[in-house]
Amino acid sequence: MRLGKYLAHAGAASRRGAEQLVAEGRVSVGGETVTDPARDVDETSTVALDGELLRPEPREVHLLNKPPGVVSTAKDTHGRPTVTDLVPSSRRLYPVGRLDVDSTGLILLTNDGELANRLTHPRYGVQKTYRARVRPPHVSERALRALREGVGLDDGRAGSAEVRQPGPGVLVIRIKEGRNRQVKRMCEAVGHRVVALERTAFGPLTLGRLAPGGHRRLRPGEVEQLVSAPAGRP
């Protein structure tokens, strides 16, 4: 197994973050600092981060219904509550992607950086579904068509989205990308401000009856389904 992947499986960081740790010279193998994330290692290689021995952890994946006011990070320098505060575990968990502090809904936490990368990288096409309340409430067919075809954003054109309007001022939007504030910026690009945003599905997973702040650990079969299957219609 490559060193970067080993670090991700050990819960040290995401796959990309693991490569950064190696580049910074914080990782050693057999007591010797290593700067090549492609170095082959296994459980007998004595891999350490900042001098602390690392072992691959059993994978955990948790589903959380994030309430507002909670940040989607493992730690917060401003002392705000984080998603990891809401999910008790002896593992080193971190969120899969992010939701804005004022956004709510389904977010996953895991200690498997390789899985996190697979679930968030656009090339794997794992869809996320959002329910947005917008102002002004009347969304024209022209605006809906623009959202479906992909609107221009300041960091490049957004990909096509599945969009429907179940009621005045409510949009259900499904995307495969996960850029910063993407749904809010897409709506702003067609003249509508998002006043409330909830993620209702991640791939085939939904919140079900999970209350805000509630969480549950995914079963192995659910994790496999998450990796291999797209969600149903929004």
Secondary structure, 3 states (H helix, E strand, C coil): CEHHHHHHHCCCCCHHHHHHHHHCCCEEECCEECCCCCCECCCCCCEEECCEECCCCCCCEEEEEECCCCECCCCCCCCCCEHHHHCCCCCCCEEECCCCCCCEEEEEEECCHHHHHHHHCHHHCCCEEEEEEEECCCCCHHHHHHHHHCCEECCEECCCCEEEEEECCEEEEEECCCCCCHHHHHHHHCCCEEEEEEEEEECCEECCCCCCCCEEECCHHHHHHHHHCCCCCC
